[in-house]
Amino acid sequence: MSAKKDIFIFDSTLRDGAQSEGISFSVKDKINIVEALDYIGVKYIEAGNPGSNPKDLEFFSEARNIHLKNARLTAFGSTRRRDIKPEDDANVQSLLLAETPAVSIFGKSWDFHVTDIIKTTKDENLKMIKDTIAFFKSSGKEVIFDAEHFFDGYKNNPEYALKTLEAALEGGADSLCLCDTNGGSFPDDVFNTTKLVCNKFSGSIIGIHAHDDGGMAVANSILAVSAGAKQVQGTFIGFGERCGNANLSAIIPNLQLKRGYNCIPDNTISHLTKTSRRIASIANIILQDSLPFVGMRAFTHKAGMHIDGVNKASKSFEHLDPELIGNERRFLMSEVAGRSSVLQKIQLIDPDINKDSPETKEILDRLKELEHEGYQFEGAENSFELVIKRHLKKYKPFFELEHFKIIGEQPAINREISSSALVKVRVGNETAINAAEGDGPVNALDKALRKSLDGFFPQLKNVKLTDYKVRVLDTKDATAAKVRVIIESTDGENIWNTVGVSTDIIEASWKALVDSIEYKLLI
């Protein structure tokens, strides 16, 4: 692939992403994410601002021991303060302490910010940009200049916005990144402005840094590349301050698989989904099912017509092969899916079974019975896989419940502990009995069951529940009504959903919980 097709992916999950509400990375978390990003082949990892907090400084100290194969670790910071030399600015000096091969320096390109926010003159701001970049270049660093609020600045005062880029180049900047810091620009404006900058500074690498406040960060990033940008900044699964940053897990496959650009190595793009789920797990967030490319629903089909079309020619309802980015196709079990989707599930487990096999009718009849009982396998296909395997005698349960007991405490003395559970299970010829406290009966039951099984099945250590849904069926029966419980689980790489139904919410939860563990032990 020619050099002009190369796109330099600049990941800011550990810096801009860390500014998202609810995100707090430990030093170990950050190291794990660096390793994941390096493995998949991003070019730059912006890992934090060493001048902003001790944790980032500690991370950069630890990061010196990491051997990166693909990525360049990058420290982030501001231009020097007004009326002070770079060497006398503590924040500037802290970037040197990080000892990264590259630094990302942001400076003001919107004259309003210059005069009203940092309250200095336009000329002094240009000197701040030039002096700071020159200082880092003299220290042997690669320097990326982030032109903060560039698109707003260009609209307000195009001449001055361009002067900030010129000042950065005069200081020796290796690349210029145009930032849509407020996230409100439209794709056509981003395209036209980026094209003008690329033409004016034709010998320079131009980048794009988009926020998603207008819901157009991915589109803005792709349009900037079409206009000539060669560096794309974002966070790997899109989280960040306010509405988030440009989602790299959508940008990379769009550019690489559809437009022919080289963003990451061809042999790692199939790890895109796995990497997204790993980062979500480390960040302790639920990866949105509806995320393009990497979400669980990205290649999920429900309507019978769609399923029939995909079975005949996948491109009829899929924009690309999910296996290319490590995801998978899913057919939902529902009243509109049709028999073909059920047979498809059966054949994944036993390819020798066809529509005329007696097992097909038996499983379909069993599905109808379960649906009549209140089960719904749309959104809990993994439980249906277990139904099929049980009927086909494809596996034996890994453990048996001998007894469980729930004790509730109201009012709870400790708000985090309102229930306790006792569980006794048998694995082969051995039994284990354990008790646990939890925030509610299901949480206590989950903890007690895991304690009982951990010694037998160490692979359960990384499994955790990420979602729990309860649906009351036949509400006319009031408190005697059946409930349907759906549990979502993950081990950091895989995500699966299981279901249980009963007139007792604890029993329904137990059924879904057991299926969740059984499924993990099978994969």
C-alpha positions in Angstrom: 0.0 0.0 0.0 1.4 3.4 -0.9 2.5 5.9 1.7 -0.2 8.3 0.8 -2.8 5.7 1.9 -1.3 5.4 5.4 -3.4 6.8 8.3 -1.8 7.3 11.6 -4.2 6.3 14.4 -3.8 8.4 17.5 -5.7 6.9 20.5 -6.6 9.1 23.4 -8.6 6.6 25.5 -6.2 7.1 28.4 -6.3 10.9 28.3 -9.5 12.2 26.7 -11.4 9.0 27.4 -10.4 9.2 31.1 -12.3 12.5 31.3 -15.6 10.7 30.7 -18.0 10.6 33.5 -17.7 7.4 35.6 -14.2 6.5 34.2 -11.3 6.1 36.6 -8.2 4.2 35.5 -5.7 2.7 37.9 -2.1 2.6 36.8 -2.5 -1.1 36.1 -5.6 -0.4 34.1 -3.7 2.1 31.9 -0.8 -0.4 31.3 -3.3 -3.1 30.3 -5.0 -0.8 27.8 -1.6 0.3 26.4 -0.7 -3.3 25.8 -4.1 -3.9 24.1 -3.7 -0.9 21.8 -0.1 -1.7 21.0 -1.1 -5.2 20.0 -3.7 -4.1 17.6 -1.3 -1.7 16.0 -2.3 1.9 16.7 0.5 4.4 16.0 0.2 6.7 18.9 -1.1 6.2 22.5 -1.8 9.5 24.3 -1.5 8.2 27.9 -2.2 11.3 30.0 -0.9 14.6 31.3 2.0 14.1 33.7 1.6 17.6 35.0 -2.0 17.2 36.0 -1.9 14.5 38.7 0.5 12.1 40.5 -1.2 9.0 39.1 -0.3 9.9 35.5 3.3 10.6 36.6 3.4 7.2 38.3 2.0 5.6 35.1 4.7 7.1 32.9 7.4 5.9 35.3 5.9 2.4 35.1 5.5 2.6 31.3 9.2 2.9 30.8 9.4 -0.9 31.4 6.9 -1.7 28.6 8.3 -2.8 25.3 6.0 -1.5 22.6 6.1 -3.1 19.2 3.8 -0.7 17.2 2.9 2.3 19.2 4.6 5.5 20.3 3.7 6.5 23.8 2.7 10.2 23.9 2.4 12.6 26.8 -0.1 15.4 26.6 0.2 19.0 27.8 -0.3 22.7 27.1 1.9 25.4 25.7 3.9 27.4 28.2 2.0 30.0 30.2 2.0 33.6 29.1 5.1 35.7 29.8 7.2 32.8 31.0 9.9 30.7 29.3 9.2 27.0 28.5 12.1 25.9 30.7 10.6 27.7 33.7 7.1 26.3 33.2 6.5 23.4 35.6 3.9 21.7 33.4 6.2 21.9 30.4 9.0 20.3 32.5 6.7 17.5 33.7 6.3 16.4 30.1 10.0 15.8 29.9 9.8 13.7 33.1 7.4 11.4 31.3 10.3 10.4 28.9 8.0 9.6 26.0 9.3 9.7 22.5 6.4 12.0 21.4 4.4 14.8 23.0 1.1 16.3 22.1 1.0 20.0 22.8 -2.3 21.9 22.6 -2.5 25.6 22.0 -5.3 28.1 21.4 -6.3 28.7 17.8 -9.6 30.6 18.5 -8.8 34.3 19.2 -11.8 34.5 21.6 -10.1 31.9 23.8 -6.8 33.8 23.6 -8.2 37.2 24.7 -11.1 36.1 26.9 -10.1 32.8 28.5 -6.3 32.8 29.0 -6.3 36.6 28.8 -3.2 37.3 26.7 -2.5 39.0 23.4 -2.7 37.2 20.1 1.0 37.8 19.4 2.0 36.3 22.8 -0.2 33.2 22.1 1.7 32.7 18.8 5.0 32.9 20.7 3.7 30.5 23.3 3.0 27.9 20.6 6.3 28.4 18.7 8.5 28.6 21.9 7.0 25.5 23.5 7.2 23.3 20.4 10.8 24.5 19.7 11.7 23.6 23.3 10.5 20.0 22.9 12.1 19.6 19.5 15.4 20.7 21.0 14.9 17.9 23.5 14.6 15.3 20.7 10.8 14.8 20.9 8.3 14.2 18.1 5.7 17.0 18.5 2.1 16.8 17.6 0.4 20.3 17.8 -3.3 20.1 18.7 -4.9 23.3 17.5 -7.6 23.6 20.1 -11.0 24.9 18.9 -9.6 25.2 15.4 -12.9 25.0 13.5 -14.6 27.5 15.7 -11.5 29.7 15.5 -11.4 29.4 11.7 -15.0 30.5 11.5 -14.4 33.5 13.7 -11.0 34.6 12.4 -9.6 32.4 9.7 -6.5 34.5 9.3 -5.5 34.1 12.9 -6.4 30.4 13.2 -4.0 29.7 10.3 -1.3 31.8 11.9 -1.4 29.4 14.9 -0.6 26.6 12.6 2.2 28.6 11.0 3.7 29.3 14.5 3.6 25.6 15.3 5.5 24.7 12.1 8.0 27.5 12.7 8.6 25.8 16.1 9.2 22.5 14.3 6.0 20.6 14.8 5.9 17.2 13.1 2.2 17.3 12.6 -0.8 19.6 13.0 -4.1 18.4 14.4 -7.3 20.3 13.8 -9.5 20.0 16.8 -13.3 20.2 16.8 -13.2 20.7 20.6 -16.8 21.7 21.0 -17.9 18.8 18.8 -20.5 20.9 17.0 -19.0 21.1 13.4 -20.8 19.7 10.4 -19.0 17.2 8.0 -19.1 19.6 5.0 -17.5 22.4 7.1 -14.8 20.0 8.4 -14.1 18.7 4.8 -13.8 22.2 3.3 -11.6 23.6 6.1 -9.4 20.5 6.3 -8.9 20.6 2.6 -7.9 24.2 2.7 -5.4 23.5 5.5 -4.0 20.5 3.6 -3.5 22.5 0.5 -1.9 25.5 2.3 0.5 23.2 4.3 0.9 20.5 1.7 4.2 19.3 3.1 2.8 18.7 6.6 0.9 15.9 8.2 -2.6 17.1 9.1 -4.7 15.4 11.7 -8.3 15.5 12.9 -9.6 15.4 16.5 -13.4 15.3 16.7 -15.8 15.2 19.6 -19.3 13.8 19.3 -21.5 16.6 20.7 -23.4 16.8 17.4 -23.4 13.1 16.8 -21.0 13.5 13.8 -17.5 12.7 15.2 -17.0 9.6 13.0 -18.4 11.3 9.9 -16.2 14.4 10.6 -13.1 12.3 11.0 -13.8 10.3 7.7 -14.5 13.5 5.8 -11.3 15.0 7.1 -9.4 12.0 5.8 -11.1 12.4 2.4 -9.9 16.1 2.4 -6.3 15.0 3.0 -5.8 14.4 6.7 -3.4 11.6 7.5 -3.7 11.4 11.3 -7.0 10.5 13.1 -7.4 11.1 16.8 -10.1 9.5 18.9 -10.8 7.0 21.7 -11.1 3.3 20.9 -14.8 2.8 21.8 -15.8 6.5 21.7 -16.2 7.4 25.3 -14.8 10.8 26.4 -15.8 14.1 28.0 -19.5 15.1 27.5 -20.8 13.1 24.6 -17.5 11.4 23.8 -14.8 11.4 21.2 -14.6 10.0 17.7 -15.0 6.2 17.9 -11.9 4.6 16.5 -13.5 1.1 16.5 -15.9 2.5 13.8 -13.4 4.8 12.0 -10.7 2.1 11.5 -12.8 -0.5 9.7 -14.7 2.1 7.6 -11.4 3.6 6.4 -9.5 0.3 6.1 -12.1 -2.2 4.8 -14.2 0.2 2.7 -11.8 3.0 1.6 -8.5 1.1 1.3 -6.5 3.1 3.8 -3.9 1.5 6.0 -4.8 2.2 9.7 -3.6 -0.8 11.6 -1.9 -4.0 10.3 -4.1 -6.3 8.2 -3.4 -9.2 10.5 -4.8 -7.5 13.6 -8.1 -5.9 12.4 -9.8 -9.2 13.1 -9.1 -8.4 16.8 -11.1 -5.2 16.7 -14.1 -6.6 18.5 -12.0 -8.4 21.1 -10.0 -5.3 21.8 -13.1 -3.2 22.2 -14.6 -5.6 24.7 -11.3 -5.9 26.6 -11.0 -2.1 26.9 -14.6 -1.8 28.0 -14.0 -4.5 30.6 -10.9 -2.7 31.9 -12.8 0.6 32.0 -15.6 -1.2 33.9 -18.3 -0.1 31.5 -20.8 -2.1 29.4 -19.9 -2.0 25.7 -23.0 -0.7 24.0 -24.8 -3.5 22.1 -25.7 -1.0 19.3 -22.1 0.2 18.6 -21.3 -0.1 14.9 -19.0 -3.0 13.9 -18.1 -4.2 17.5 -21.5 -4.2 19.3 -23.4 -7.4 20.0 -26.2 -6.2 17.8 -24.1 -5.0 14.9 -24.8 -8.1 12.8 -28.0 -9.3 14.6 -31.1 -10.2 12.5 -34.6 -10.7 13.7 -37.1 -10.4 10.9 -37.6 -13.7 9.0 -37.1 -11.9 5.6 -33.8 -10.5 6.7 -32.6 -13.9 8.0 -33.7 -15.6 4.8 -31.8 -13.0 2.8 -28.6 -13.3 4.9 -28.7 -17.1 4.5 -28.9 -16.7 0.8 -26.4 -13.9 0.4 -25.0 -12.2 3.5 -24.4 -8.9 1.7 -28.2 -8.5 1.2 -28.5 -7.2 4.8 -24.9 -6.9 6.0 -22.5 -4.1 4.9 -19.5 -6.4 5.5 -18.5 -9.8 6.8 -18.5 -9.7 10.6 -15.6 -12.1 10.8 -13.3 -9.5 9.3 -13.4 -7.5 12.5 -13.9 -10.4 14.9 -17.6 -10.1 15.5 -20.3 -12.7 14.7 -23.7 -12.9 13.0 -26.6 -13.6 15.3 -30.2 -14.7 14.5 -32.7 -13.9 17.2 -35.1 -16.4 18.4 -38.5 -14.6 18.1 -42.0 -14.9 16.7 -40.9 -13.1 13.5 -37.6 -15.0 13.0 -39.1 -18.1 11.2 -38.1 -21.8 11.4 -34.9 -21.2 9.4 -33.3 -19.3 12.2 -34.0 -22.1 14.6 -32.5 -24.7 12.2 -29.5 -22.4 11.8 -28.8 -22.5 15.5 -29.2 -26.3 15.6 -26.8 -26.8 12.7 -24.1 -24.7 14.5 -24.1 -27.4 17.2 -24.8 -30.4 14.9 -24.3 -29.8 11.2 -25.7 -33.2 10.3 -29.2 -32.2 11.3 -31.5 -30.9 8.6 -35.1 -29.6 8.4 -36.4 -33.2 8.0 -34.5 -34.7 11.0 -36.7 -35.7 13.9 -34.5 -33.7 16.2 -35.5 -30.5 14.4 -39.2 -31.0 15.1 -38.5 -32.1 18.7 -36.4 -28.9 19.4 -39.0 -26.7 17.8 -41.7 -28.3 19.9 -39.6 -27.8 23.0 -39.1 -24.1 22.0 -42.9 -23.7 21.8 -43.3 -25.3 25.2 -40.7 -22.9 26.8 -42.2 -19.9 25.1 -45.6 -20.9 26.5 -44.0 -21.1 29.9 -42.8 -17.5 29.5 -39.3 -18.0 28.1 -38.2 -15.6 25.4 -34.8 -16.3 23.8 -34.5 -13.0 21.9 -31.6 -11.4 23.7 -30.8 -14.7 25.5 -29.7 -16.9 22.6 -27.0 -18.6 24.7 -29.7 -20.2 26.9 -31.3 -21.5 23.8 -28.0 -23.0 22.7 -28.0 -24.9 26.0 -31.5 -26.1 25.4 -30.4 -27.6 22.1 -27.3 -29.1 23.6 -29.3 -30.7 26.4 -31.8 -32.1 24.0 -29.0 -33.5 21.7 -27.1 -34.8 24.8 -24.1 -32.8 23.7 -23.0 -32.0 27.2 -23.4 -33.0 30.8 -24.0 -30.3 33.5 -20.7 -29.3 35.2 -22.3 -29.1 38.6 -25.5 -29.9 40.5 -27.3 -27.8 43.1 -28.0 -29.6 46.3 -29.3 -26.7 48.4 -29.5 -22.9 48.6 -30.9 -20.6 51.2 -31.5 -16.9 51.1 -31.7 -14.6 54.2 -32.9 -11.0 53.8 -32.1 -8.2 56.2 -34.5 -5.3 56.5 -33.7 -2.6 57.3 -30.1 -3.3 56.3 -27.5 -2.0 58.7 -25.0 -1.8 55.9 -26.5 -0.4 52.8 -24.2 -2.5 50.6 -25.2 -5.7 52.4 -28.9 -6.4 52.6 -29.0 -10.2 52.1 -26.9 -13.3 52.6 -26.9 -16.7 50.8 -25.8 -20.2 51.5 -25.1 -22.5 48.5 -24.2 -26.2 48.4 -23.2 -27.7 45.1 -21.9 -31.1 43.9 -19.1 -31.4 41.3 -18.6 -35.0 40.4 -18.1 -36.9 43.7 -17.2 -33.7 45.7 -19.3 -31.1 47.4 -18.7 -27.5 48.3 -20.7 -25.3 50.6 -20.2 -21.5 50.9 -22.0 -18.5 52.2 -21.8 -14.9 51.0 -23.3 -11.5 51.7 -24.5 -9.2 48.9 -26.5 -6.2 47.9 -29.7 -8.0 47.5 -30.5 -11.8 47.3 -29.4 -12.3 43.7 -26.0 -10.6 44.3 -25.5 -12.7 47.5 -26.5 -15.9 45.6 -24.1 -15.1 42.7 -21.2 -14.6 45.1 -21.9 -17.7 47.1 -22.2 -19.9 44.0 -18.9 -18.5 42.6 -17.1 -19.2 45.9 -18.4 -22.8 45.7 -17.2 -23.3 42.1 -13.9 -21.3 42.0 -11.9 -24.2 43.3 -13.2 -26.5 40.6 -13.3 -24.1 37.7 -10.6 -21.3 37.9 -11.8 -20.0 34.5 -14.8 -18.4 36.3 -12.5 -16.0 38.1 -12.9 -13.3 35.4 -16.6 -13.7 34.8 -18.9 -11.0 36.0 -22.5 -10.0 35.6 -22.9 -6.8 33.6 -26.7 -6.5 33.3 -29.8 -7.9 35.0 -33.3 -7.4 33.7 -36.6 -8.5 35.2 -39.9 -8.6 33.3 -43.2 -9.4 35.0 -45.4 -11.7 32.9 -49.2 -11.9 33.1 -49.5 -8.8 35.3 -53.1 -9.6 36.1 -51.9 -12.3 38.4 -50.3 -9.6 40.6 -47.7 -11.0 43.0 -48.3 -14.5 41.8 -47.2 -13.7 38.3 -44.3 -15.3 36.6 -41.2 -13.3 36.0 -38.6 -13.5 33.3 -35.0 -12.7 34.3 -32.3 -12.1 31.7 -28.6 -11.9 32.8 -25.8 -10.5 30.7 -22.3 -11.8 31.6 -18.8 -11.2 30.4 -15.3 -12.6 30.9 -13.7 -9.4 29.4 -13.6 -10.8 25.9 -16.9 -12.6 25.3 -20.4 -11.5 26.2 -23.4 -13.8 26.6 -27.0 -13.6 27.7 -29.1 -16.2 29.6 -32.7 -16.4 30.8 -34.7 -18.0 33.6 -38.5 -18.0 34.2 -40.5 -18.8 37.4 -43.2 -17.5 39.7 -40.3 -17.0 42.2 -37.9 -14.2 41.2 -35.0 -15.9 43.1 -35.6 -19.2 41.2 -35.8 -17.4 37.9 -32.5 -15.6 38.7 -30.9 -18.9 39.7 -31.8 -20.5 36.4 -30.4 -17.7 34.4 -27.3 -17.6 36.6 -26.6 -21.3 36.3 -27.0 -21.1 32.5 -24.5 -18.2 32.5 -21.9 -20.3 34.3 -22.6 -23.4 32.3 -22.3 -21.5 29.1 -18.9 -20.0 30.1 -17.6 -23.5 31.0 -18.6 -24.7 27.5 -16.9 -22.0 25.4 
